[in-house]
Amino acid sequence: MIENKKENDDEIEFFQIVIPENTLSTRVDKFLSEYSGYSRSRISKFTYKLLINNKEEKLSKIIKPRDIIQIYLKVPEDYTEIIPQKYDLNVIYEDDSLLIIKKPFNIPTHPSFGHSSNTILNYVKYYLLDKNENPLPDCGMVHRLDKDTEGILIFAKTIESQAYFKSLFMNRQIEKQYFAIIKGIIEPNIGEFNDKLKRDPNDRLKYKVSISGKEAILSYNRIGVSSDYSAVNINLKTGRTHQIRVQFSYRGHFVMGDPIYGKKQNKIYEEYGMLLLSKKVGFIHPKDHKFLKFEIDLPQRFQKFIYDYKIDLEG
């Protein structure tokens, strides 16, 4: 098992790997190379810190099954070696400046250590090359969605368009609405969360509310309810890592199916996945300056949960 998250705004990434039972004893750098697809020299060059079973070690250390590896890498975001892979992308909109797709559940947005293929960027690169277009080095990525979040994802086709969209996101000039099914009946039915978020020092895979973190603001509107769950539309004003998931779970209303912040969610995740959807975006087009808005329907797995658990949606 391998999991990773950004350490901070510098290019340091944290990974935790549990060595599988059937792994032969070997040097940790050799294992990491075979597992990730990175060369041993690249791993050596970018390793910032290595812990094995909570003890700092060197890359020459011999590992064995069930060892827990925690590694910090100074890996630059170099997407020039993305392998194009064919995939039936769900294209919502496309012109010569941008590409908007519906990202499926359970697919990473971009390659990372241990996930060099079968990501959205691999698929977007193939899609553009197949149309005889020249994708940007990072395929024009302007924002990201968590692996288990489904929904609208925007890519730029030109350097100018990419800079434009990054500016929109940075300056909070793009409308972003999510839909989620959360635990419990949230009160009041309309509200706003204004917190500060930072990485949890006790669990490097999580983020937490902390007065020393970065500002995280969202508003929500409860649009459905049952005896145990609420359906909410969420408007993001900032875009912090795991923001929706952290802010709702902090108040006891975790996203259903959330494998990190939820409680006893294995069965829900297996049947329905994580019930968080990037549902709607709105922005001014970089070329013709017209306002565009895109919205997607609720996927079948969301509809099934709503039916199975008798959530009454308004309207």
PETACOR-V201876 format. One line per field, one symbol per residue. phi: phi as a letter, one per 20 degrees, with the letter a starting at -180 (. if undefined). burial: I if it has 24 or more other ideal C-beta (glycine too) atoms within 12 Angstrom, else O. Layout:
phi=???
burial=???
This chain:
phi=.ccbbffaffedddcccefffeefgbfffffffffenffffffffdfeaccclmcfcefefedbgmfdeccddeeffddfdfefcfaefeeebbbfdbcdcefffmcffbfbgncecldgfgffffgfffemddffgdmmfcbccggeedpfcdcedcfffffffffgffeldcecddcbdcfneecffcacdcccdbfffebfeddbfbfeedgccbcccfdabcfcccdcecdedccfgmgffffffgencfffnffddedldgffffedmeeccfebcbaeffdemeedccbdfffgfffffgffdleeefm
burial=OIIIIIIOOOOIIIIIIOIOOOOOOOIIIOIIOOIIOIOOOOIOOIIIOIIIOOOOOOIOIOIOOOIIIIIIIIIOIOIOOIOIIOIOIIIIIOOOIIIIIIIIIIIIIIIIIIIIIIIIIIIIIIIIOOOOOOIIOIIIIIIIIIIIIIIIIIIIIIOOIIOIIIOIIOOOOIIIIIIIIIIIOIOOOOOOIOIOIIIOOOOIIIIIIOOOIOOIIIIIIIIIIOOOIIIIIIIIIIIIIIIIIIIIIIIOIIIIIIIIIIOOIOOIIOOIIIIIIIIIIOIOIIOOOOOIOIIIOIIOIIOOIIOOIOIOIOO
